[in-house]
Amino acid sequence: MRPLWLCWALWVLPLAGPGVAMTGEQLLGSLLQQLQLSEVPVPDRVDMEELVIPAHVRAQYVALLRRSHGDRSRGKRFSHSFREVAGRFLASEASTHLLVFGMEQRLPPNSELVQAVLRLFQEPVPKATLHRHGRLSPRSARARVTVEWLRVRDDGSNRTSLIDSRLVSVHESGWKVFDVTEAVNFWQQLSRPRPPLLLQVSVQREHLGPLASSAHKLVRFASQGAPAGLGEPQLELHTLDLRDYGAQGDCDPEAPVTEGTRCCRQEMYIDLQGMKWADNWVLEPPGFLAYECVGTCQQPPEALAVKWPFLGPRQCIASETASLPMIVSIKEGGRTRPQVVSLPNMRVQKCSCASDGALVPRRLQP
């Protein structure tokens, strides 16, 4: 019979260092290094009040957000059933609409949110209306629909955060899908009792300028002023039941972390709005879920430790990480402009046990 320690699998180098809690100083250092700056810039307040984030910058940021969400959900199985939350248009003004979703008790306990999807039904444009706008080329017949999370602060002021954006054609109709996972993540960080989830939807021209098309005015979503239930906005919540899919490595949110807790990934929210250095510099996001690796790891048998004395004790570390997209303000040539950056290794995807940089999977059953 083989010695028990031979049942240990091959060793693989981890992708990141120890999974300790991230600090604001570490985040700041990574951001300064990415932008090749030696100190935090101090944006001019007047410039910031006049600053507008262009559509191409928003599109670049959203593309990175989508890629990040794809990396996080890849390989995970959705629960067999998902929850659908009906919303309503709370207010509409010009091409901006406010949606409200009652969210309390919509996310089941002991679950992980994998994806949240907003579904809006785009109504067909009457042919007579299209005819009045003249011949629209495929390019000029498009409009950009942007979804933002709206937070009402304690002092009554509002703060919006860019969540998703996509192009739609006035020649099309049907359900349009937006990834609003980040908005629900932000909402979950609010203190209880949480207010309803507010999403601001704006429809804008794809291109600006005197020759720009006004086709965006033709984009209309069902339920705007219509009786309730007729194509009203829907929010799909896809979750993982951690009791069934605990192998994903997330800690039990109902159980406190103790000395006996096995290595797992614990939720940790970084609030950028609470960091003074980020004020007027970091435009998006207002915060993010970073996670951290906590708990203990089973140590190798003593015979293995004697054979390879150069190995230290096994620790719970981050073995898979993801980048964090941001929009920051930079000053070049005397003018302030927004720029998208992507900071590597900011979100912990998976925690594992390792000894001095070598990943050791759990022992196989004999």
C-alpha positions as CSV (number, residue, x, y, z in Angstrom):
1,M,0.0,0.0,0.0
2,R,1.3,3.5,-0.9
3,P,2.2,5.8,2.0
4,L,-0.7,8.2,2.7
5,W,1.4,11.3,1.7
6,L,1.7,10.0,-1.9
7,C,-2.0,10.8,-2.4
8,W,-1.1,14.5,-2.6
9,A,-1.6,15.9,-6.1
10,L,0.9,17.7,-8.2
11,W,2.0,21.2,-7.2
12,V,1.0,24.3,-9.2
13,L,2.2,27.8,-8.9
14,P,-0.6,30.2,-7.7
15,L,-1.5,33.3,-9.6
16,A,-1.3,35.8,-6.8
17,G,0.1,36.3,-3.3
18,P,-1.4,35.8,0.1
19,G,-5.1,36.6,0.3
20,V,-4.9,39.2,3.0
21,A,-7.4,42.1,3.2
22,M,-6.7,44.8,0.7
23,T,-6.0,48.3,2.1
24,G,-6.7,51.7,0.7
25,E,-2.9,52.3,0.5
26,Q,-2.4,49.2,-1.6
27,L,-5.1,50.2,-4.0
28,L,-3.7,53.8,-4.2
29,G,-0.2,52.4,-4.9
30,S,-1.5,50.2,-7.7
31,L,-3.4,53.1,-9.3
32,L,-0.4,55.4,-9.1
33,Q,1.9,52.8,-10.6
34,Q,-0.6,52.1,-13.5
35,L,-0.7,55.8,-14.3
36,Q,3.0,56.3,-13.7
37,L,2.4,59.0,-11.1
38,S,4.4,59.8,-8.0
39,E,1.6,61.4,-6.0
40,V,-2.1,61.8,-6.0
41,P,-3.3,64.5,-8.4
42,V,-5.5,67.3,-7.1
43,P,-8.1,68.0,-9.9
44,D,-9.4,71.5,-10.3
45,R,-13.0,71.6,-8.9
46,V,-14.2,73.9,-11.7
47,D,-12.8,71.5,-14.3
48,M,-14.5,68.6,-12.6
49,E,-17.9,70.3,-12.6
50,E,-17.6,70.8,-16.4
51,L,-16.2,67.3,-17.1
52,V,-18.3,65.0,-19.2
53,I,-17.4,61.4,-19.8
54,P,-17.5,60.8,-23.6
55,A,-19.4,57.9,-25.0
56,H,-16.3,56.0,-26.2
57,V,-14.8,56.2,-22.7
58,R,-18.1,54.8,-21.2
59,A,-18.1,52.1,-23.8
60,Q,-14.5,51.1,-23.1
61,Y,-15.3,51.0,-19.3
62,V,-18.4,48.9,-19.8
63,A,-16.6,46.4,-22.1
64,L,-14.0,45.8,-19.3
65,L,-16.8,45.5,-16.7
66,R,-18.5,42.8,-18.9
67,R,-15.3,40.9,-19.3
68,S,-14.8,41.0,-15.5
69,H,-18.3,39.6,-15.0
70,G,-17.7,36.9,-17.5
71,D,-14.5,35.8,-15.8
72,R,-16.3,35.7,-12.4
73,S,-19.2,33.6,-13.7
74,R,-17.2,31.3,-16.0
75,G,-17.4,27.7,-14.8
76,K,-20.1,28.4,-12.2
77,R,-23.5,26.8,-12.4
78,F,-26.6,29.0,-12.0
79,S,-29.3,27.7,-9.6
80,H,-31.9,25.7,-11.4
81,S,-34.4,28.5,-11.0
82,F,-33.8,32.3,-11.0
83,R,-35.8,35.0,-9.4
84,E,-37.6,37.6,-11.5
85,V,-38.3,41.0,-10.0
86,A,-40.9,43.2,-11.8
87,G,-40.0,46.9,-11.9
88,R,-41.8,50.1,-12.9
89,F,-41.0,53.4,-14.4
90,L,-40.9,55.8,-11.4
91,A,-40.4,58.9,-13.6
92,S,-39.5,60.0,-17.1
93,E,-38.1,63.3,-18.3
94,A,-37.0,63.7,-22.0
95,S,-34.8,60.8,-22.8
96,T,-34.0,59.8,-19.1
97,H,-36.1,57.3,-17.2
98,L,-36.0,56.1,-13.6
99,L,-36.7,52.5,-12.8
100,V,-37.5,51.2,-9.3
101,F,-37.3,47.6,-8.1
102,G,-38.4,46.4,-4.6
103,M,-35.5,44.1,-3.6
104,E,-36.0,43.1,0.0
105,Q,-36.1,39.3,0.4
106,R,-35.5,38.8,-3.3
107,L,-32.0,37.4,-2.8
108,P,-32.3,34.1,-1.0
109,P,-30.1,33.7,2.2
110,N,-26.8,31.8,2.0
111,S,-26.5,32.5,-1.7
112,E,-24.0,34.2,-4.1
113,L,-25.2,36.6,-6.8
114,V,-23.7,35.4,-10.0
115,Q,-25.5,37.7,-12.5
116,A,-28.3,40.3,-12.5
117,V,-29.9,41.0,-15.8
118,L,-32.2,44.0,-16.7
119,R,-34.7,43.3,-19.5
120,L,-36.4,46.2,-21.2
121,F,-38.9,45.8,-24.0
122,Q,-38.2,48.2,-26.9
123,E,-41.5,49.1,-28.7
124,P,-41.6,49.1,-32.5
125,V,-41.6,52.5,-34.1
126,P,-44.7,53.1,-36.4
127,K,-43.8,53.2,-40.1
128,A,-45.4,56.6,-40.5
129,T,-43.1,58.0,-37.8
130,L,-40.0,56.6,-39.4
131,H,-41.2,58.0,-42.7
132,R,-41.4,61.5,-41.2
133,H,-37.7,61.3,-40.1
134,G,-36.6,60.7,-43.7
135,R,-34.3,58.0,-44.8
136,L,-32.2,56.8,-41.9
137,S,-29.0,54.9,-42.6
138,P,-28.2,51.9,-40.4
139,R,-25.5,54.0,-38.7
140,S,-27.7,57.1,-38.1
141,A,-30.7,54.9,-37.0
142,R,-28.9,53.9,-33.8
143,A,-29.1,55.2,-30.3
144,R,-27.1,54.5,-27.2
145,V,-28.9,53.3,-24.1
146,T,-27.0,53.7,-20.8
147,V,-27.9,52.2,-17.4
148,E,-26.7,53.8,-14.2
149,W,-27.2,52.9,-10.6
150,L,-28.7,55.9,-8.7
151,R,-28.0,56.2,-5.0
152,V,-29.8,58.8,-2.8
153,R,-27.4,59.9,-0.1
154,D,-28.4,60.7,3.5
155,D,-28.2,64.5,2.8
156,G,-30.6,64.1,-0.1
157,S,-28.1,64.4,-2.9
158,N,-27.8,61.9,-5.7
159,R,-24.8,59.9,-7.0
160,T,-25.0,57.8,-10.3
161,S,-22.6,55.0,-11.2
162,L,-22.2,53.7,-14.8
163,I,-23.3,50.1,-15.0
164,D,-23.9,49.1,-18.7
165,S,-24.4,50.6,-22.1
166,R,-25.3,49.3,-25.6
167,L,-26.4,50.5,-29.0
168,V,-30.0,49.8,-30.2
169,S,-31.6,50.4,-33.6
170,V,-34.9,52.2,-34.2
171,H,-35.6,49.5,-36.8
172,E,-35.7,46.8,-34.2
173,S,-38.0,45.9,-31.3
174,G,-38.1,43.3,-28.6
175,W,-36.4,42.7,-25.3
176,K,-33.1,44.4,-24.7
177,V,-30.7,42.9,-22.1
178,F,-28.3,44.8,-19.8
179,D,-25.9,43.4,-17.3
180,V,-26.6,45.2,-13.9
181,T,-24.7,42.8,-11.6
182,E,-22.6,45.6,-10.3
183,A,-25.6,47.7,-9.4
184,V,-27.1,44.9,-7.3
185,N,-23.6,44.4,-5.7
186,F,-23.6,48.1,-4.8
187,W,-27.2,47.9,-3.4
188,Q,-26.2,45.0,-1.2
189,Q,-23.6,47.2,0.5
190,L,-26.2,49.7,1.8
191,S,-27.2,49.6,5.4
192,R,-30.5,48.0,6.4
193,P,-33.3,48.7,5.9
194,R,-32.3,49.0,2.3
195,P,-34.2,51.3,-0.1
196,P,-35.5,50.0,-3.4
197,L,-33.0,49.5,-6.2
198,L,-33.0,52.6,-8.5
199,L,-31.7,52.4,-12.1
200,Q,-31.5,55.4,-14.3
201,V,-31.9,54.6,-18.0
202,S,-30.9,57.3,-20.6
203,V,-31.2,57.2,-24.4
204,Q,-28.8,59.4,-26.2
205,R,-27.4,60.1,-29.7
206,E,-24.6,57.8,-30.7
207,H,-22.8,60.7,-32.3
208,L,-22.8,64.4,-31.4
209,G,-22.6,67.4,-33.7
210,P,-24.9,69.5,-35.9
211,L,-25.5,66.6,-38.4
212,A,-26.3,64.1,-35.7
213,S,-29.5,62.1,-36.1
214,S,-32.4,62.6,-33.7
215,A,-33.3,58.9,-34.0
216,H,-32.7,58.4,-30.3
217,K,-36.1,60.2,-29.7
218,L,-37.8,57.3,-31.4
219,V,-36.5,54.7,-28.9
220,R,-39.3,53.9,-26.4
221,F,-39.6,51.1,-23.9
222,A,-42.8,49.4,-23.0
223,S,-44.6,50.4,-19.8
224,Q,-43.7,54.1,-20.1
225,G,-47.1,55.5,-19.2
226,A,-48.8,52.2,-20.1
227,P,-50.9,50.1,-17.7
228,A,-48.9,47.9,-15.3
229,G,-48.0,44.5,-16.5
230,L,-47.7,45.3,-20.2
231,G,-44.0,44.7,-21.0
232,E,-42.9,46.2,-17.7
233,P,-39.1,46.1,-17.0
234,Q,-37.8,42.8,-15.5
235,L,-34.8,42.1,-13.3
236,E,-33.5,38.5,-13.4
237,L,-31.4,37.5,-10.4
238,H,-29.2,34.4,-11.0
239,T,-27.7,33.0,-7.8
240,L,-25.7,30.0,-6.5
241,D,-27.1,28.2,-3.5
242,L,-23.9,27.9,-1.3
243,R,-25.3,24.8,0.5
244,D,-25.3,22.9,-2.8
245,Y,-22.4,24.6,-4.5
246,G,-20.1,25.2,-1.5
247,A,-17.2,23.9,-3.5
248,Q,-17.0,27.4,-5.0
249,G,-14.9,28.3,-2.0
250,D,-17.0,31.1,-0.5
251,C,-17.4,31.4,3.3
252,D,-20.7,30.8,4.9
253,P,-22.1,34.3,5.4
254,E,-24.1,33.1,8.4
255,A,-21.1,31.7,10.2
256,P,-18.4,33.8,11.9
257,V,-14.8,33.1,10.9
258,T,-13.0,31.3,13.7
259,E,-9.7,29.4,14.1
260,G,-11.4,26.3,12.9
261,T,-12.8,27.8,9.7
262,R,-11.4,26.1,6.6
263,C,-9.8,28.2,3.9
264,C,-12.5,30.2,2.1
265,R,-13.3,33.4,0.2
266,Q,-15.0,36.1,2.4
267,E,-16.8,39.1,1.0
268,M,-15.1,42.4,1.5
269,Y,-16.4,45.7,0.1
270,I,-14.0,48.6,-0.7
271,D,-15.8,51.9,-0.5
272,L,-14.0,54.4,-2.7
273,Q,-16.3,57.2,-1.7
274,G,-15.0,56.9,1.8
275,M,-11.4,57.5,0.7
276,K,-10.4,61.1,0.6
277,W,-7.7,60.6,-2.0
278,A,-10.3,59.2,-4.5
279,D,-12.5,62.3,-4.3
280,N,-12.8,64.0,-7.7
281,W,-10.1,61.7,-9.1
282,V,-11.8,58.3,-9.3
283,L,-15.0,58.8,-11.3
284,E,-16.1,55.1,-11.5
285,P,-16.8,52.9,-9.7
286,P,-17.9,54.2,-6.2
287,G,-16.7,50.9,-4.7
288,F,-16.2,47.2,-5.5
289,L,-16.2,43.7,-4.0
290,A,-12.6,42.7,-3.5
291,Y,-13.0,39.6,-1.3
292,E,-10.3,38.2,0.9
293,C,-9.0,34.7,1.8
294,V,-9.5,33.7,5.4
295,G,-9.4,30.5,7.5
296,T,-6.8,27.8,8.0
297,C,-5.4,25.0,5.9
298,Q,-4.7,21.4,6.7
299,Q,-1.0,20.9,7.1
300,P,1.0,18.0,5.4
301,P,1.9,14.9,7.4
302,E,5.0,15.3,9.6
303,A,6.9,12.8,7.4
304,L,6.4,15.1,4.4
305,A,7.6,18.1,6.4
306,V,10.7,16.2,7.4
307,K,11.5,15.2,3.8
308,W,11.1,18.7,2.5
309,P,12.0,21.0,5.4
310,F,12.3,24.0,3.1
311,L,8.5,24.2,2.8
312,G,6.8,26.5,5.3
313,P,3.3,26.1,6.7
314,R,0.4,26.1,4.3
315,Q,-1.6,29.3,4.1
316,C,-4.9,30.4,2.7
317,I,-4.1,32.6,-0.4
318,A,-5.7,34.0,-3.5
319,S,-5.0,31.6,-6.3
320,E,-7.1,33.3,-9.0
321,T,-7.7,37.1,-9.3
322,A,-9.4,39.5,-11.7
323,S,-8.7,43.1,-12.7
324,L,-10.7,46.1,-11.7
325,P,-11.7,48.7,-14.4
326,M,-11.8,52.3,-13.4
327,I,-12.5,55.7,-14.9
328,V,-10.1,58.4,-13.5
329,S,-9.6,62.1,-14.3
330,I,-6.2,63.1,-15.6
331,K,-4.7,66.4,-16.6
332,E,-2.9,66.8,-19.9
333,G,-1.9,70.0,-21.7
334,G,-3.8,72.1,-19.2
335,R,-7.1,70.3,-19.7
336,T,-8.8,67.6,-17.6
337,R,-10.1,64.5,-19.3
338,P,-11.4,61.0,-18.2
339,Q,-9.4,57.9,-18.8
340,V,-10.1,54.2,-18.4
341,V,-7.5,52.1,-16.5
342,S,-7.5,48.5,-15.5
343,L,-5.8,47.5,-12.3
344,P,-4.7,43.9,-12.2
345,N,-5.2,41.4,-9.3
346,M,-7.8,43.6,-7.5
347,R,-10.6,41.1,-7.0
348,V,-10.0,37.6,-5.5
349,Q,-11.7,34.9,-7.6
350,K,-10.6,31.8,-5.8
351,C,-8.8,30.9,-2.5
352,S,-6.6,27.9,-2.1
353,C,-4.0,26.5,0.3
354,A,-0.3,26.9,-0.6
355,S,3.1,26.4,1.1
356,D,5.7,29.0,0.2
357,G,4.1,29.7,-3.2
358,A,3.3,26.1,-4.1
359,L,-0.4,25.2,-4.4
360,V,-1.3,22.0,-2.6
361,P,-4.8,20.7,-3.4
362,R,-6.8,18.9,-0.7
363,R,-5.8,15.3,-0.1
364,L,-7.5,12.7,-2.2
365,Q,-9.7,10.1,-0.5
366,P,-7.8,6.8,-0.2
